Amino acid sequence: MVRIENIELGAFPLLLAPMEDVSDPPFRAVCKEQGADLMYTEFISSEGLIRDAIKSRQKLDIFDYERPIGIQIFGGDEEALALSARIIEATRPDLLDINFGCPVKKVVCKGAGAGVLKDIDLMVRLTRAVVNSTSLPVTVKTRLGWDESSKNIEEVAERLQDVGIKALAIHGRTRTQMYKGEADWTLIGKVKNNPRIHIPIFGNGDIDSPQKALEYKNRYGVDGVMIGRAAIGYPWIFREIRHFLEYGTELSPPTVEERVAACRKHLQGSVAWKGEKLGTLEMRRHYANYLKGLSHIKEYRTRLVTAGSSGEVEEIFQEITEVYTAVAG
């Protein structure tokens, strides 16, 4: 049984990675339904929270059906991170995660996210400030290092554990790699197998199939895997991995009805959370992923991304279901 403090996550938990402009409550709902064991919010700027920025505050929205759920923050200032941790504690998440891995330039330039990878002492100070300011379990998500010459994750893991984090998720790339090339899990395995390390270690990067999840579980000994891009438009990745780990057989891919049902749930959640106009608009980026692989889907996809209301989208969903079910029959 893998535990983060008193949070039980099962024998080999599957985590949904926090992804900016993706991991909002409507998306998390479909992933939870398909078997994600632990999820995180989109990352939230500590300075934004303190300034009472509307977008930052909205990202604090969490719901009981999502539990266990973690809220992720980023920042480069000890005082701001500590204060934002106290603000977050009032919203009662199950844990608080610090992002030391985001490679995006606008975050790194502020000395936050992966920008902190250049200064381990600062990373330790920032982490200690958060741990000391909250009673929530604190976890960290980070990368192997800044670049090929500074893969310092083994030292980082020990020092962050020493200041009190309760779990560590490691993305198998450096900051300079961004999301290019193949994720290297070798150092993730070394961290996990370090006898000094006693907190859960989760591996992240390139887990896009049940077979790879099992292979990396066995090869590197991690406590669980964190899945990001592979879940976008395909939340079934969680149930497929879980089934393969338990039974060694592959599940059939989702049917058209299941794809449309997930789309519909995501859309309805988006409209309920963001309002009709914005909720419908922001769903447009997801349709291609949900319907990927269906033959002759281009015309429907074009109609979906130009539909002006959720009601119009629902009518297209219904048409897709009827047409593709008739063809299959």
Contacts in CASP RR format, 6 or more apart in sequence:
PFRMAT RR
TARGET T0000
AUTHOR 0000-0000-0000
METHOD contacts of the structure
MODEL  1
MVRIENIELGAFPLLLAPMEDVSDPPFRAVCKEQGADLMYTEFISSEGLI
RDAIKSRQKLDIFDYERPIGIQIFGGDEEALALSARIIEATRPDLLDINF
GCPVKKVVCKGAGAGVLKDIDLMVRLTRAVVNSTSLPVTVKTRLGWDESS
KNIEEVAERLQDVGIKALAIHGRTRTQMYKGEADWTLIGKVKNNPRIHIP
IFGNGDIDSPQKALEYKNRYGVDGVMIGRAAIGYPWIFREIRHFLEYGTE
LSPPTVEERVAACRKHLQGSVAWKGEKLGTLEMRRHYANYLKGLSHIKEY
RTRLVTAGSSGEVEEIFQEITEVYTAVAG
1 8 0 8 1.000
1 9 0 8 1.000
1 10 0 8 1.000
1 11 0 8 1.000
2 8 0 8 1.000
2 9 0 8 1.000
2 10 0 8 1.000
2 11 0 8 1.000
2 12 0 8 1.000
2 13 0 8 1.000
2 200 0 8 1.000
2 223 0 8 1.000
2 224 0 8 1.000
3 9 0 8 1.000
3 200 0 8 1.000
4 38 0 8 1.000
4 68 0 8 1.000
4 95 0 8 1.000
4 137 0 8 1.000
4 139 0 8 1.000
4 166 0 8 1.000
4 167 0 8 1.000
4 200 0 8 1.000
5 95 0 8 1.000
5 137 0 8 1.000
5 166 0 8 1.000
7 38 0 8 1.000
7 68 0 8 1.000
7 94 0 8 1.000
7 95 0 8 1.000
7 137 0 8 1.000
9 37 0 8 1.000
9 38 0 8 1.000
9 68 0 8 1.000
9 200 0 8 1.000
10 37 0 8 1.000
12 217 0 8 1.000
12 223 0 8 1.000
12 224 0 8 1.000
12 225 0 8 1.000
12 245 0 8 1.000
13 37 0 8 1.000
13 38 0 8 1.000
13 202 0 8 1.000
13 223 0 8 1.000
13 224 0 8 1.000
14 35 0 8 1.000
14 36 0 8 1.000
14 37 0 8 1.000
14 38 0 8 1.000
14 213 0 8 1.000
14 224 0 8 1.000
14 225 0 8 1.000
14 227 0 8 1.000
14 238 0 8 1.000
14 241 0 8 1.000
14 242 0 8 1.000
15 36 0 8 1.000
15 37 0 8 1.000
15 38 0 8 1.000
15 39 0 8 1.000
15 40 0 8 1.000
15 169 0 8 1.000
15 202 0 8 1.000
15 204 0 8 1.000
15 224 0 8 1.000
15 225 0 8 1.000
15 226 0 8 1.000
15 227 0 8 1.000
16 23 0 8 1.000
16 28 0 8 1.000
16 31 0 8 1.000
16 36 0 8 1.000
16 38 0 8 1.000
16 39 0 8 1.000
16 40 0 8 1.000
16 226 0 8 1.000
16 227 0 8 1.000
16 228 0 8 1.000
16 231 0 8 1.000
16 238 0 8 1.000
17 23 0 8 1.000
17 40 0 8 1.000
17 141 0 8 1.000
17 169 0 8 1.000
17 204 0 8 1.000
17 226 0 8 1.000
17 227 0 8 1.000
17 228 0 8 1.000
17 231 0 8 1.000
18 40 0 8 1.000
18 41 0 8 1.000
18 42 0 8 1.000
18 43 0 8 1.000
18 72 0 8 1.000
18 97 0 8 1.000
18 99 0 8 1.000
18 141 0 8 1.000
19 42 0 8 1.000
19 228 0 8 1.000
19 229 0 8 1.000
19 232 0 8 1.000
20 42 0 8 1.000
20 43 0 8 1.000
20 102 0 8 1.000
20 104 0 8 1.000
21 42 0 8 1.000
22 42 0 8 1.000
22 232 0 8 1.000
23 39 0 8 1.000
23 40 0 8 1.000
23 41 0 8 1.000
23 42 0 8 1.000
24 41 0 8 1.000
24 42 0 8 1.000
24 59 0 8 1.000
24 270 0 8 1.000
24 273 0 8 1.000
25 61 0 8 1.000
25 62 0 8 1.000
25 63 0 8 1.000
25 66 0 8 1.000
25 269 0 8 1.000
25 273 0 8 1.000
26 265 0 8 1.000
26 266 0 8 1.000
26 267 0 8 1.000
26 268 0 8 1.000
26 269 0 8 1.000
26 270 0 8 1.000
26 272 0 8 1.000
26 273 0 8 1.000
27 266 0 8 1.000
27 286 0 8 1.000
28 36 0 8 1.000
28 39 0 8 1.000
28 66 0 8 1.000
28 69 0 8 1.000
29 65 0 8 1.000
29 66 0 8 1.000
29 265 0 8 1.000
29 266 0 8 1.000
29 269 0 8 1.000
30 235 0 8 1.000
30 262 0 8 1.000
30 265 0 8 1.000
30 266 0 8 1.000
31 39 0 8 1.000
31 231 0 8 1.000
31 235 0 8 1.000
31 238 0 8 1.000
32 39 0 8 1.000
32 65 0 8 1.000
32 66 0 8 1.000
33 235 0 8 1.000
33 262 0 8 1.000
33 265 0 8 1.000
34 235 0 8 1.000
34 236 0 8 1.000
34 237 0 8 1.000
34 238 0 8 1.000
34 239 0 8 1.000
34 262 0 8 1.000
35 238 0 8 1.000
35 239 0 8 1.000
35 242 0 8 1.000
36 227 0 8 1.000
36 231 0 8 1.000
36 235 0 8 1.000
36 238 0 8 1.000
37 68 0 8 1.000
38 68 0 8 1.000
38 69 0 8 1.000
38 70 0 8 1.000
39 66 0 8 1.000
39 68 0 8 1.000
39 69 0 8 1.000
39 70 0 8 1.000
40 69 0 8 1.000
40 70 0 8 1.000
40 71 0 8 1.000
40 72 0 8 1.000
40 97 0 8 1.000
40 141 0 8 1.000
41 59 0 8 1.000
41 60 0 8 1.000
41 62 0 8 1.000
41 69 0 8 1.000
41 70 0 8 1.000
41 71 0 8 1.000
41 72 0 8 1.000
41 93 0 8 1.000
42 59 0 8 1.000
42 72 0 8 1.000
43 72 0 8 1.000
43 73 0 8 1.000
43 74 0 8 1.000
43 99 0 8 1.000
43 102 0 8 1.000
44 56 0 8 1.000
44 59 0 8 1.000
44 60 0 8 1.000
44 71 0 8 1.000
44 72 0 8 1.000
44 73 0 8 1.000
44 74 0 8 1.000
44 84 0 8 1.000
44 88 0 8 1.000
45 53 0 8 1.000
45 56 0 8 1.000
45 73 0 8 1.000
45 74 0 8 1.000
45 75 0 8 1.000
45 112 0 8 1.000
46 73 0 8 1.000
46 74 0 8 1.000
46 75 0 8 1.000
46 76 0 8 1.000
46 77 0 8 1.000
46 80 0 8 1.000
46 81 0 8 1.000
46 83 0 8 1.000
46 84 0 8 1.000
47 75 0 8 1.000
47 77 0 8 1.000
47 80 0 8 1.000
48 56 0 8 1.000
48 84 0 8 1.000
49 56 0 8 1.000
49 57 0 8 1.000
49 60 0 8 1.000
49 73 0 8 1.000
49 84 0 8 1.000
49 87 0 8 1.000
49 88 0 8 1.000
50 80 0 8 1.000
50 83 0 8 1.000
50 84 0 8 1.000
50 87 0 8 1.000
59 71 0 8 1.000
60 71 0 8 1.000
60 88 0 8 1.000
60 91 0 8 1.000
61 273 0 8 1.000
62 69 0 8 1.000
62 70 0 8 1.000
62 71 0 8 1.000
62 91 0 8 1.000
62 92 0 8 1.000
62 93 0 8 1.000
63 69 0 8 1.000
67 94 0 8 1.000
68 94 0 8 1.000
68 95 0 8 1.000
69 93 0 8 1.000
69 94 0 8 1.000
70 93 0 8 1.000
70 94 0 8 1.000
70 95 0 8 1.000
70 96 0 8 1.000
70 97 0 8 1.000
71 88 0 8 1.000
71 91 0 8 1.000
71 93 0 8 1.000
71 95 0 8 1.000
71 96 0 8 1.000
71 97 0 8 1.000
72 96 0 8 1.000
72 97 0 8 1.000
72 98 0 8 1.000
72 99 0 8 1.000
72 141 0 8 1.000
73 81 0 8 1.000
73 84 0 8 1.000
73 85 0 8 1.000
73 88 0 8 1.000
73 96 0 8 1.000
73 97 0 8 1.000
73 98 0 8 1.000
73 99 0 8 1.000
73 130 0 8 1.000
74 98 0 8 1.000
74 99 0 8 1.000
74 100 0 8 1.000
74 102 0 8 1.000
74 107 0 8 1.000
74 112 0 8 1.000
74 113 0 8 1.000
75 81 0 8 1.000
75 99 0 8 1.000
75 110 0 8 1.000
75 111 0 8 1.000
75 112 0 8 1.000
75 113 0 8 1.000
75 126 0 8 1.000
76 110 0 8 1.000
76 111 0 8 1.000
76 112 0 8 1.000
76 113 0 8 1.000
76 116 0 8 1.000
76 122 0 8 1.000
76 126 0 8 1.000
77 126 0 8 1.000
78 125 0 8 1.000
78 126 0 8 1.000
78 129 0 8 1.000
79 129 0 8 1.000
81 98 0 8 1.000
81 126 0 8 1.000
81 129 0 8 1.000
81 130 0 8 1.000
81 133 0 8 1.000
82 129 0 8 1.000
82 130 0 8 1.000
82 132 0 8 1.000
82 133 0 8 1.000
83 133 0 8 1.000
85 96 0 8 1.000
85 129 0 8 1.000
85 130 0 8 1.000
85 133 0 8 1.000
85 134 0 8 1.000
85 136 0 8 1.000
85 138 0 8 1.000
86 133 0 8 1.000
86 134 0 8 1.000
88 96 0 8 1.000
88 134 0 8 1.000
88 136 0 8 1.000
89 96 0 8 1.000
89 134 0 8 1.000
89 135 0 8 1.000
89 136 0 8 1.000
93 136 0 8 1.000
94 136 0 8 1.000
94 137 0 8 1.000
95 136 0 8 1.000
95 137 0 8 1.000
95 138 0 8 1.000
95 139 0 8 1.000
95 166 0 8 1.000
96 130 0 8 1.000
96 134 0 8 1.000
96 136 0 8 1.000
96 137 0 8 1.000
96 138 0 8 1.000
96 139 0 8 1.000
97 138 0 8 1.000
97 139 0 8 1.000
97 140 0 8 1.000
97 141 0 8 1.000
97 169 0 8 1.000
98 126 0 8 1.000
98 127 0 8 1.000
98 130 0 8 1.000
98 138 0 8 1.000
98 139 0 8 1.000
98 140 0 8 1.000
98 141 0 8 1.000
99 112 0 8 1.000
99 113 0 8 1.000
99 141 0 8 1.000
100 113 0 8 1.000
100 114 0 8 1.000
100 115 0 8 1.000
100 116 0 8 1.000
100 117 0 8 1.000
100 123 0 8 1.000
100 140 0 8 1.000
100 141 0 8 1.000
100 142 0 8 1.000
100 143 0 8 1.000
101 113 0 8 1.000
101 114 0 8 1.000
101 115 0 8 1.000
101 117 0 8 1.000
101 141 0 8 1.000
101 142 0 8 1.000
101 143 0 8 1.000
101 171 0 8 1.000
101 175 0 8 1.000
102 108 0 8 1.000
102 112 0 8 1.000
102 113 0 8 1.000
102 114 0 8 1.000
103 113 0 8 1.000
103 114 0 8 1.000
103 143 0 8 1.000
103 175 0 8 1.000
103 177 0 8 1.000
103 178 0 8 1.000
103 179 0 8 1.000
107 113 0 8 1.000
107 114 0 8 1.000
107 115 0 8 1.000
108 114 0 8 1.000
108 115 0 8 1.000
108 175 0 8 1.000
114 142 0 8 1.000
114 143 0 8 1.000
114 145 0 8 1.000
114 146 0 8 1.000
114 175 0 8 1.000
115 146 0 8 1.000
115 175 0 8 1.000
116 122 0 8 1.000
116 123 0 8 1.000
116 126 0 8 1.000
117 123 0 8 1.000
117 142 0 8 1.000
117 143 0 8 1.000
117 145 0 8 1.000
117 146 0 8 1.000
117 150 0 8 1.000
117 152 0 8 1.000
117 174 0 8 1.000
117 175 0 8 1.000
118 146 0 8 1.000
118 150 0 8 1.000
120 152 0 8 1.000
120 155 0 8 1.000
120 156 0 8 1.000
120 159 0 8 1.000
123 142 0 8 1.000
123 156 0 8 1.000
123 159 0 8 1.000
123 160 0 8 1.000
124 159 0 8 1.000
124 160 0 8 1.000
124 163 0 8 1.000
127 138 0 8 1.000
127 140 0 8 1.000
127 160 0 8 1.000
127 163 0 8 1.000
127 164 0 8 1.000
127 165 0 8 1.000
128 163 0 8 1.000
128 164 0 8 1.000
130 138 0 8 1.000
131 138 0 8 1.000
131 163 0 8 1.000
131 164 0 8 1.000
131 165 0 8 1.000
137 166 0 8 1.000
137 167 0 8 1.000
138 164 0 8 1.000
138 165 0 8 1.000
138 166 0 8 1.000
139 165 0 8 1.000
139 166 0 8 1.000
139 167 0 8 1.000
139 168 0 8 1.000
139 169 0 8 1.000
140 160 0 8 1.000
140 165 0 8 1.000
140 167 0 8 1.000
140 168 0 8 1.000
140 169 0 8 1.000
141 168 0 8 1.000
141 169 0 8 1.000
141 170 0 8 1.000
141 171 0 8 1.000
141 204 0 8 1.000
141 226 0 8 1.000
142 153 0 8 1.000
142 156 0 8 1.000
142 168 0 8 1.000
142 169 0 8 1.000
142 170 0 8 1.000
142 171 0 8 1.000
143 153 0 8 1.000
143 170 0 8 1.000
143 171 0 8 1.000
143 172 0 8 1.000
143 173 0 8 1.000
143 174 0 8 1.000
143 175 0 8 1.000
144 151 0 8 1.000
144 153 0 8 1.000
144 170 0 8 1.000
144 171 0 8 1.000
144 172 0 8 1.000
144 173 0 8 1.000
144 174 0 8 1.000
144 184 0 8 1.000
144 187 0 8 1.000
144 188 0 8 1.000
145 151 0 8 1.000
145 152 0 8 1.000
145 153 0 8 1.000
145 156 0 8 1.000
145 174 0 8 1.000
145 175 0 8 1.000
146 174 0 8 1.000
146 175 0 8 1.000
146 176 0 8 1.000
147 174 0 8 1.000
147 175 0 8 1.000
147 176 0 8 1.000
148 174 0 8 1.000
148 176 0 8 1.000
150 174 0 8 1.000
151 174 0 8 1.000
151 187 0 8 1.000
153 170 0 8 1.000
153 187 0 8 1.000
153 188 0 8 1.000
153 191 0 8 1.000
154 187 0 8 1.000
154 190 0 8 1.000
154 191 0 8 1.000
154 194 0 8 1.000
157 168 0 8 1.000
157 170 0 8 1.000
157 191 0 8 1.000
157 194 0 8 1.000
157 197 0 8 1.000
157 201 0 8 1.000
158 194 0 8 1.000
158 196 0 8 1.000
158 197 0 8 1.000
160 168 0 8 1.000
161 168 0 8 1.000
161 196 0 8 1.000
161 197 0 8 1.000
161 198 0 8 1.000
161 199 0 8 1.000
165 199 0 8 1.000
166 199 0 8 1.000
166 200 0 8 1.000
167 199 0 8 1.000
167 200 0 8 1.000
167 201 0 8 1.000
167 202 0 8 1.000
168 191 0 8 1.000
168 199 0 8 1.000
168 200 0 8 1.000
168 201 0 8 1.000
168 202 0 8 1.000
169 201 0 8 1.000
169 202 0 8 1.000
169 203 0 8 1.000
169 204 0 8 1.000
169 226 0 8 1.000
170 187 0 8 1.000
170 188 0 8 1.000
170 191 0 8 1.000
170 201 0 8 1.000
170 202 0 8 1.000
170 203 0 8 1.000
170 204 0 8 1.000
171 183 0 8 1.000
171 203 0 8 1.000
171 204 0 8 1.000
171 205 0 8 1.000
172 183 0 8 1.000
172 184 0 8 1.000
172 185 0 8 1.000
172 187 0 8 1.000
172 188 0 8 1.000
172 203 0 8 1.000
172 204 0 8 1.000
172 205 0 8 1.000
173 179 0 8 1.000
173 180 0 8 1.000
173 181 0 8 1.000
173 183 0 8 1.000
173 184 0 8 1.000
173 205 0 8 1.000
179 229 0 8 1.000
182 206 0 8 1.000
183 204 0 8 1.000
183 205 0 8 1.000
183 206 0 8 1.000
185 203 0 8 1.000
185 205 0 8 1.000
185 216 0 8 1.000
185 219 0 8 1.000
185 220 0 8 1.000
185 222 0 8 1.000
186 220 0 8 1.000
188 201 0 8 1.000
188 203 0 8 1.000
188 220 0 8 1.000
188 222 0 8 1.000
189 201 0 8 1.000
189 220 0 8 1.000
189 221 0 8 1.000
189 222 0 8 1.000
191 197 0 8 1.000
191 201 0 8 1.000
192 201 0 8 1.000
192 220 0 8 1.000
192 221 0 8 1.000
192 222 0 8 1.000
192 223 0 8 1.000
193 221 0 8 1.000
200 223 0 8 1.000
200 224 0 8 1.000
201 222 0 8 1.000
201 223 0 8 1.000
202 222 0 8 1.000
202 223 0 8 1.000
202 224 0 8 1.000
202 225 0 8 1.000
202 226 0 8 1.000
203 216 0 8 1.000
203 220 0 8 1.000
203 222 0 8 1.000
203 224 0 8 1.000
203 225 0 8 1.000
203 226 0 8 1.000
204 225 0 8 1.000
204 226 0 8 1.000
204 227 0 8 1.000
204 228 0 8 1.000
205 226 0 8 1.000
205 228 0 8 1.000
206 212 0 8 1.000
207 213 0 8 1.000
207 216 0 8 1.000
207 225 0 8 1.000
207 226 0 8 1.000
207 227 0 8 1.000
207 228 0 8 1.000
207 230 0 8 1.000
207 241 0 8 1.000
208 229 0 8 1.000
208 230 0 8 1.000
208 237 0 8 1.000
209 230 0 8 1.000
210 240 0 8 1.000
210 241 0 8 1.000
210 243 0 8 1.000
210 244 0 8 1.000
210 245 0 8 1.000
210 250 0 8 1.000
211 244 0 8 1.000
213 225 0 8 1.000
213 241 0 8 1.000
213 244 0 8 1.000
213 245 0 8 1.000
214 241 0 8 1.000
214 244 0 8 1.000
214 245 0 8 1.000
214 248 0 8 1.000
216 222 0 8 1.000
216 225 0 8 1.000
217 224 0 8 1.000
217 225 0 8 1.000
217 245 0 8 1.000
225 241 0 8 1.000
227 237 0 8 1.000
227 238 0 8 1.000
227 241 0 8 1.000
230 237 0 8 1.000
231 237 0 8 1.000
231 238 0 8 1.000
232 286 0 8 1.000
232 289 0 8 1.000
233 262 0 8 1.000
233 286 0 8 1.000
233 289 0 8 1.000
233 290 0 8 1.000
233 292 0 8 1.000
234 289 0 8 1.000
234 290 0 8 1.000
234 292 0 8 1.000
235 262 0 8 1.000
236 251 0 8 1.000
236 253 0 8 1.000
236 254 0 8 1.000
236 258 0 8 1.000
236 262 0 8 1.000
239 251 0 8 1.000
240 250 0 8 1.000
240 251 0 8 1.000
243 249 0 8 1.000
243 250 0 8 1.000
243 251 0 8 1.000
244 250 0 8 1.000
244 251 0 8 1.000
254 262 0 8 1.000
256 294 0 8 1.000
256 320 0 8 1.000
256 321 0 8 1.000
256 324 0 8 1.000
256 325 0 8 1.000
256 328 0 8 1.000
257 321 0 8 1.000
257 325 0 8 1.000
259 290 0 8 1.000
259 291 0 8 1.000
259 294 0 8 1.000
260 317 0 8 1.000
260 320 0 8 1.000
260 321 0 8 1.000
262 290 0 8 1.000
263 286 0 8 1.000
263 287 0 8 1.000
263 290 0 8 1.000
263 291 0 8 1.000
263 317 0 8 1.000
264 314 0 8 1.000
264 317 0 8 1.000
266 283 0 8 1.000
266 286 0 8 1.000
266 290 0 8 1.000
267 279 0 8 1.000
267 280 0 8 1.000
267 283 0 8 1.000
267 310 0 8 1.000
267 313 0 8 1.000
267 314 0 8 1.000
268 310 0 8 1.000
270 279 0 8 1.000
270 280 0 8 1.000
270 282 0 8 1.000
270 283 0 8 1.000
271 279 0 8 1.000
271 280 0 8 1.000
271 310 0 8 1.000
273 279 0 8 1.000
274 282 0 8 1.000
276 309 0 8 1.000
276 310 0 8 1.000
279 310 0 8 1.000
280 307 0 8 1.000
280 308 0 8 1.000
280 309 0 8 1.000
280 310 0 8 1.000
280 313 0 8 1.000
283 313 0 8 1.000
284 304 0 8 1.000
284 305 0 8 1.000
287 301 0 8 1.000
287 304 0 8 1.000
287 305 0 8 1.000
288 301 0 8 1.000
291 297 0 8 1.000
291 300 0 8 1.000
291 301 0 8 1.000
291 320 0 8 1.000
294 324 0 8 1.000
297 320 0 8 1.000
300 316 0 8 1.000
300 319 0 8 1.000
300 320 0 8 1.000
303 316 0 8 1.000
304 313 0 8 1.000
304 316 0 8 1.000
307 313 0 8 1.000
307 316 0 8 1.000
END
